[in-house]
Amino acid sequence: MRFVTYATDDGDGERAGVLDGDLIHAFPPGTPLIGLLGSGLRQAGEQALAEPDEVVPLADVMVRAPIPRPPSIRDCLCFLDHMRGCLKATGGTGDLEPTWYQIPAFYFANPATVIGPHDDVPISPGSAWFDFELEIAAVIGAAGRDLTPEQAEDHIAGYTLMCDWSARDLQGLESQLKIGQAKGKDGATTLGPWLVTPDELPAGLAVAVRAEVNGVTVGEGRADAMDWSFGEVISYASRGAELQPGDVFGSGTVPGCCLIEHLSFADLAAFPGWLKDGDVVRLSAEGLGEIRQTVRASAAPYPLAARPDPAAGPRRPRRNPAPSALPYTAGLHQVGEDVWAWLLPDGGYGRSNAGLVTGEGASLLVDTLYDLSLTGEMLDGMRVVTDRHPLTHAVLTHADGDHTHGGGLLPAQVRVITAEGTAHGMRTEMPPELTAALQVMDLGPVLTPYMRERFGGFDFGGIRLREPDQTFQRRLTLDVGGREVRLLDLGPAHTEADTVVHVPDAGVLFAGDLLFIGCTPIVWSGPIANWIAACDTMLALDAPTVVPGHGPVTDPDGIRAVRAYLAHVAEQADLAHAKGLNLREAAFTADLADYASWLDAERIVVNIYQRYREIDPDQPVLDRFALFALMAEWEAAHS
């Protein structure tokens, strides 16, 4: 039999009944399904089929979870391949500790967060890595304790589909506490659409399952591929503990039927992406029906201040040492006639600048910011200008997230323009939400605090990259309300493509990340000689006011300072290479001279690495995590 719980017509209560085809034969009002579990369930179902209190079409009601508030939920890990896949996705080998083969694992989920099979699903507040997990759940029909596996099987009233909604970033951070699951697994648990008695299903739960997101298959599998059976996990859970009718046991994820198992930092392009607002998840299993739910955004959580770590040494104060003719304060600053800069001190990682150029009844935005909160604050702050001169154009100077992540907040009528290389970089860079790895992953005692100090203050949830509407090669001239604005792609240098925005009539140049003022440039792409040539091109534009990608507003002397730094790096790298020093030796012994006071001086590691690769292309290729690890070690050694 199949049993269902559904909302009443007035929306104020719930009814239960037995499903016959597409019709619900209802129990009398006030008869919840949980009260019928046990030996009387079948008799109650037969009575309802013969003499229903009411008969309603399934299509006419809102189906709830069959047991809307179970006494408890234990989510088990019956499929060990799922755990192996999770370990591989987070950088491990996939090998399990011996304990996984000795006892079945489970944790307690929150019964108060159970939702129905068609309800909207709220993203866990603060999560950028929201995931689903297709599971089968067994519902206990009769109380019992200290059960054998065979007895445990007999205590199962029926099975239902289950989705364990998971905030993977919160889960990853909380796992480092080593005391079990918390907010990463506390958002929602779906049960439904109905409870199916064991006799309705093949022996051993030999049913096929399927998971889809937005109509695209994510994973398929079979429920009978369990390493630990329901009888075994229920028996284990009953040791010294009284199980109650309505207790729910989740099977754990059928391998492949979630997103995290498809994550590989070696092939990010293949990852389907974490769930976002509006995504539709459909989970189905033979004989058990389907779950179909829409994911919805949640409000940001209230922040909590971190506690001081008595074992940590005092943090060095961060202060951008560069002089500035304008106050280097957060917010909107006029830098020329109808030209503004939005500044975000101190200019370190993610603390980037943007710009605004207005013409008659039109405005052009230069870059967005690292997350939606920062970008929203900026767009609000610019409304004193854009309410009179609405945004019509936006130029993204390069593909890095601190200049592109906020694009989803731009009005649809804004024409987004990038160099072709920037558009390519936006398609191939780490997806925005995966940047949360820098905040939550345990990367060791040196790299973890380094990354969290630099990236911990941003919120990478809900970001959808805005694809460019127009691309260009090398040069493009725009008309912004009758005003000429020139775009020049001077890359590759900092990245694959680096656009500067020149406003000739105002004498203002927005340099993007070709300029870091008071903070150390970082050569992600190179060659260094091309960046030096880009500096020469910027100097030739003869703009008296220069807005860098990071740091305070400057003038041509700021361009000369960056040029001199790059030349110094190349000289230091060439000397070290001629002496036979390896990369680490060259970076850790480099003489930074007058540039030692610039913020984030440890970027010398990446810059010498790029120069070494230019000198000898056979140098080992290092990914960004390896380079960040070397920078963290450099910073620790020189602090």
HELIX and SHEET records of a PDB file:
HELIX    1   1 LEU A   33  LEU A   36  5                                   4    
HELIX    2   2 LEU A   41  ALA A   50  1                                  10    
HELIX    3   3 LEU A   58  ASP A   60  5                                   3    
HELIX    4   4 LEU A   80  ALA A   89  1                                  10    
HELIX    5   5 PRO A   98  TYR A  101  5                                   4    
HELIX    6   6 PRO A  111  THR A  113  5                                   3    
HELIX    7   7 PRO A  149  ASP A  154  1                                   6    
HELIX    8   8 ARG A  168  SER A  175  1                                   8    
HELIX    9   9 LYS A  183  LYS A  185  5                                   3    
HELIX   10  10 PRO A  198  GLU A  200  5                                   3    
HELIX   11  11 ALA A  203  LEU A  205  5                                   3    
HELIX   12  12 ALA A  223  ALA A  225  5                                   3    
HELIX   13  13 PHE A  230  ALA A  237  1                                   8    
HELIX   14  14 ILE A  260  HIS A  262  5                                   3    
HELIX   15  15 LEU A  268  ALA A  270  5                                   3    
HELIX   16  16 LEU A  372  GLY A  381  1                                  10    
HELIX   17  17 ARG A  383  THR A  386  1                                   4    
HELIX   18  18 GLY A  401  THR A  404  1                                   4    
HELIX   19  19 HIS A  405  LEU A  409  5                                   5    
HELIX   20  20 GLU A  420  THR A  428  1                                   9    
HELIX   21  21 PRO A  432  ALA A  436  5                                   5    
HELIX   22  22 ALA A  437  VAL A  440  1                                   4    
HELIX   23  23 LEU A  447  PHE A  455  1                                   9    
HELIX   24  24 PRO A  504  ALA A  506  5                                   3    
HELIX   25  25 ILE A  528  ALA A  540  1                                  13    
HELIX   26  26 PRO A  556  ALA A  578  1                                  23    
HELIX   27  27 LEU A  583  THR A  589  1                                   7    
HELIX   28  28 ALA A  593  SER A  597  5                                   5    
HELIX   29  29 ALA A  601  ARG A  603  5                                   3    
HELIX   30  30 ILE A  604  ILE A  615  1                                  12    
HELIX   31  31 ARG A  624  ALA A  637  1                                  14    
SHEET    1   A 6 VAL A  55  PRO A  57  0                                        
SHEET    2   A 6 LEU A  23  ALA A  26 -1                                        
SHEET    3   A 6 GLU A  14  ASP A  20 -1                                        
SHEET    4   A 6 ARG A   2  ALA A   7 -1                                        
SHEET    5   A 6 THR A 189  VAL A 196 -1                                        
SHEET    6   A 6 VAL A 114  ILE A 115  1                                        
SHEET    1   B10 VAL A  55  PRO A  57  0                                        
SHEET    2   B10 LEU A  23  ALA A  26 -1                                        
SHEET    3   B10 GLU A  14  ASP A  20 -1                                        
SHEET    4   B10 ARG A   2  ALA A   7 -1                                        
SHEET    5   B10 THR A 189  VAL A 196 -1                                        
SHEET    6   B10 ILE A 156  ASP A 164 -1                                        
SHEET    7   B10 LEU A 134  ILE A 140 -1                                        
SHEET    8   B10 VAL A 248  GLY A 250 -1                                        
SHEET    9   B10 ILE A  73  CYS A  76  1                                        
SHEET   10   B10 PHE A 106  ALA A 109 -1                                        
SHEET    1   C 5 VAL A 121  PRO A 122  0                                        
SHEET    2   C 5 GLY A 289  ARG A 296  1                                        
SHEET    3   C 5 VAL A 280  ALA A 285 -1                                        
SHEET    4   C 5 ALA A 208  VAL A 213 -1                                        
SHEET    5   C 5 VAL A 216  ARG A 222 -1                                        
SHEET    1   D 2 PHE A 130  ASP A 131  0                                        
SHEET    2   D 2 SER A 166  ALA A 167 -1                                        
SHEET    1   E 7 GLY A 331  GLY A 336  0                                        
SHEET    2   E 7 VAL A 339  LEU A 343 -1                                        
SHEET    3   E 7 ALA A 354  GLY A 359 -1                                        
SHEET    4   E 7 ALA A 362  VAL A 366 -1                                        
SHEET    5   E 7 LEU A 391  VAL A 395  1                                        
SHEET    6   E 7 ARG A 415  ALA A 419  1                                        
SHEET    7   E 7 GLN A 470  PHE A 472  1                                        
SHEET    1   F 5 ARG A 475  VAL A 480  0                                        
SHEET    2   F 5 ARG A 483  ASP A 489 -1                                        
SHEET    3   F 5 THR A 499  VAL A 503 -1                                        
SHEET    4   F 5 VAL A 508  PHE A 516 -1                                        
SHEET    5   F 5 THR A 545  HIS A 550  1                                        
END                                                                             
